[in-house]
Amino acid sequence: MLAPASAQVPHTIRPVANCFGLHRRSVLTLDRYHRWRGTGKQMILSTRGVLESSNGAPSGGLVKKRKIVEHIILLGAKPNISDAEEKDMLDYLYTSQYQMRGILTISLGRIEEPNSENFTHAVFMRFQQKEDIAKFQSSAYYSKILDDHVKPVSYGSVSVDFESEVEDDIIPLFRRGEDFNYGVEFMLLISFLETASREAMEDASSSLQRLISQCSSFIVQATCGRCLNPENGYNHAAVIRFPSC
């Protein structure tokens, strides 16, 4: 399903990876696509899970929107991590949403297949505003989770934040309801080379928006935007929710 989508991405980016999973606490796979000539790179991750609302998909009517901030974390677990240690790490990350304010929803899981980046797990969180991410990352509670349950069994991570909009309603905002029991979360991370022109970057962003609009009949919800932390290597990101196959 994802290969045709990536093939339509402008030549200014080149595909890197693609993931699938099963549920909110997801099992993921990571596959490498061929590289294209271009001015940047693209990382695609997708997890089947409890995610978005069909009301969030592009539509012709006027819909009241609410700004949110999406937070993506890619982790590399140590090769000798045990099943119990992995479960412990995921459980503590997942239940952090019940211990801290600002987290609207969370999805996470294991990457099943080998990849050149050696990422083994992915975490996706939604926050109300970017200040909430700063509070979350600087909190003593989260620091303790990292020190006691993540860092001892992992060797590195990368995170990406981007601001976007969803329909201002409980179901799309918090990813609640029957439509979200199963499905596919598609994450797109884009990094442009320094030599990329403004026109090329705008063309890539516009082409992604057009692709989302053209596929709206089978997209549950899509969020995309410019990364708030480009120093981590990515300029733009998107999270696209598909229904279960």
Salt bridges, closest charged atoms under 4 A:
GLU52 OE2 - ARG126 NH2 3.08
GLU52 OE2 - ARG175 NH2 2.59
GLU70 OE2 - ARG126 NH2 2.70
GLU86 OE2 - ARG110 NE 2.55
GLU86 OE2 - HIS121 NE2 2.79
ASP88 OD2 - HIS149 ND1 2.52
ASP91 OD1 - ARG25 NH1 2.58
ASP91 OD2 - LYS87 NZ 2.70
GLU117 OE2 - ARG32 NH2 3.11
ASP147 OD1 - LYS151 NZ 3.45
ASP148 OD2 - LYS144 NZ 2.74
ASP161 OD1 - HIS71 ND1 2.28
GLU165 OE2 - LYS67 NZ 3.67
ASP168 OD2 - LYS64 NZ 3.80
ASP168 OD1 - ARG66 NH1 3.96
